[in-house]
Amino acid sequence: MNIRKSVLVKETIETDASGKPCAPITRIVAMVVVQNPFAGKFAEDLSPLFDLGGELGERLINDAMKALPNPPVSYGKAAIIGLAGDIEHGGAMIHPKLGKPMRAAVGGGKSLIPSNAKVATAGTSIDIPIGHKDIAWSFDHFDTMTVMIADAPRADEIVMCVAVSDGARPHPRVGDGPITD
């Protein structure tokens, strides 16, 4: 595993968009920039990235949890793949083995972990979808955190991200449960 750098972003929301105060909501994103061993190559077997995703996921979720001041209620994950890579490389990092350490760290995880992946140049942002860890249809917890690293990913790198939050959106007004028309 060739890690170039790690980044931790902490965001604390204290008002809604109109300035109405709310109880503080903290969202954390832990990111790592890692060498993509499959950059510039086609491979049918991406299982080495499954293992790498699990290992990095454990490190990232532990870093994120240490920075979160209250118990987590929401989570998400994402990957940005450099231009010499393939979107499947990001999928291999964030899907097969990343969920287990995330669920263990948040103390639950009945819900699917929302995710996003894209191929992009250095400095490109990614929207990490965030959802309630145990209640899949909690509309109040559907959220997004946008992050980026100015010099990553280089063409042969992957930026892997995990996100946790200790609250819903400030003053949510949508409600819970599936809406049917």
C-alpha positions in Angstrom: 0.0 0.0 0.0 1.5 3.3 -1.1 -0.2 6.2 0.7 0.9 9.7 -0.4 -1.2 11.6 2.1 -4.3 11.7 4.3 -6.7 14.5 5.0 -9.4 15.0 7.6 -12.2 17.5 7.2 -14.4 18.6 10.1 -17.5 20.7 9.5 -19.7 21.9 12.3 -23.1 23.4 11.3 -24.6 25.8 13.8 -27.4 27.5 11.8 -29.5 26.6 8.8 -29.2 28.5 5.5 -31.5 31.3 6.8 -29.3 31.8 10.0 -31.8 30.1 12.4 -29.6 28.5 15.1 -29.6 24.7 15.5 -27.9 22.2 17.8 -24.4 21.7 16.4 -24.2 19.1 13.7 -20.7 17.7 13.0 -19.7 16.0 9.8 -16.3 14.4 9.3 -14.7 13.2 6.1 -11.4 11.2 6.3 -9.6 10.8 3.1 -6.5 9.0 1.9 -4.5 9.4 -1.4 -3.2 6.0 -2.5 -1.3 4.7 -5.5 -3.6 2.8 -7.9 -1.8 -0.5 -8.7 -4.0 -0.9 -11.8 -3.5 2.6 -13.3 -2.9 2.3 -17.0 -3.7 -1.4 -17.0 -6.7 -3.6 -17.7 -7.4 -6.4 -15.2 -10.3 -8.7 -14.8 -9.4 -9.5 -11.2 -9.6 -6.4 -9.0 -9.6 -8.4 -5.7 -6.4 -6.8 -4.5 -8.3 -3.5 -4.4 -11.1 -5.1 -2.4 -8.5 -5.9 0.3 -6.9 -2.5 0.1 -10.3 -0.8 0.4 -11.0 -2.9 3.6 -7.7 -2.0 5.2 -7.9 1.7 4.3 -11.5 1.8 5.3 -10.7 0.6 8.8 -8.0 3.3 9.1 -10.3 6.1 7.7 -13.4 5.3 9.8 -11.3 5.1 13.0 -9.8 8.5 12.2 -13.2 9.9 11.4 -14.8 8.5 14.6 -12.0 10.0 16.8 -12.9 13.5 15.4 -16.7 13.1 15.8 -17.8 14.6 19.1 -21.0 12.7 19.4 -22.2 9.2 18.4 -22.6 8.8 14.6 -26.0 8.6 13.1 -25.2 8.9 9.4 -22.5 7.7 7.0 -21.3 7.6 3.4 -18.3 6.8 1.2 -16.7 7.8 -2.1 -13.7 7.5 -4.4 -12.1 9.7 -7.0 -10.0 7.8 -9.5 -7.2 9.5 -11.4 -7.4 9.6 -15.2 -5.1 6.6 -15.8 -7.6 4.5 -13.8 -11.1 3.1 -14.3 -14.3 3.8 -12.3 -14.2 0.0 -11.5 -11.1 0.6 -9.5 -13.0 3.0 -7.2 -15.9 0.6 -7.0 -13.5 -2.2 -6.0 -12.1 0.0 -3.2 -15.4 1.2 -1.7 -17.8 -1.7 -2.1 -16.8 -5.3 -1.3 -14.9 -4.9 2.0 -15.2 -1.2 3.1 -18.7 -1.7 4.7 -17.7 -4.1 7.4 -15.2 -1.8 9.2 -17.6 1.1 8.8 -20.6 -0.7 10.3 -18.5 -2.0 13.2 -17.2 1.5 14.0 -20.6 3.2 13.9 -22.3 0.5 16.0 -24.9 -0.6 13.5 -25.3 -0.1 9.9 -28.6 -1.7 8.9 -28.8 0.7 5.9 -26.9 0.5 2.7 -23.9 2.9 2.9 -24.5 5.7 0.3 -21.6 6.0 -2.2 -20.2 7.8 -5.1 -17.2 7.3 -7.4 -15.9 9.1 -10.4 -12.8 9.4 -12.6 -11.4 12.9 -12.5 -8.3 15.2 -12.5 -6.4 16.5 -9.5 -8.4 19.0 -7.5 -11.8 17.8 -8.6 -14.4 17.7 -5.8 -16.7 14.8 -5.0 -20.1 14.9 -3.4 -20.3 12.2 -0.7 -23.9 11.1 -0.1 -24.7 10.6 3.5 -27.6 8.6 4.9 -28.9 7.3 8.3 -26.9 4.3 9.3 -29.9 2.2 10.4 -33.0 3.8 8.9 -32.7 3.7 5.1 -35.7 6.0 4.5 -34.9 8.8 6.9 -35.3 11.7 4.6 -34.1 14.0 7.3 -30.7 12.4 7.1 -30.3 12.4 3.3 -27.4 14.8 2.9 -24.2 15.5 1.0 -20.7 16.7 1.9 -18.5 18.0 -0.9 -14.8 17.6 -0.5 -11.6 17.8 -2.6 -7.8 17.6 -2.3 -6.1 20.3 -4.4 -3.3 18.0 -5.7 -5.1 14.7 -5.9 -5.8 12.4 -7.5 -2.8 12.3 -9.8 -3.4 10.1 -12.8 -2.2 7.0 -11.1 -3.9 7.6 -7.7 -7.2 7.0 -5.9 -8.7 9.3 -3.3 -10.8 7.2 -1.0 -13.2 8.9 1.4 -15.4 8.0 4.3 -17.9 10.3 6.0 -19.8 10.3 9.3 -22.2 12.7 10.8 -23.7 13.1 14.3 -27.0 14.7 13.1 -29.5 15.2 10.4 -29.7 18.4 8.2 -30.4 21.5 10.3 -34.2 22.0 10.8 -35.3 19.2 8.4 -38.8 19.7 7.1 -39.3 16.8 4.6 -40.3 14.0 7.0 -39.6 10.3 7.1 -40.6 7.3 5.1 -41.1 6.5 1.4 -43.4 8.9 -0.4 -45.5 7.4 -3.1 -47.5 9.4 -5.6 
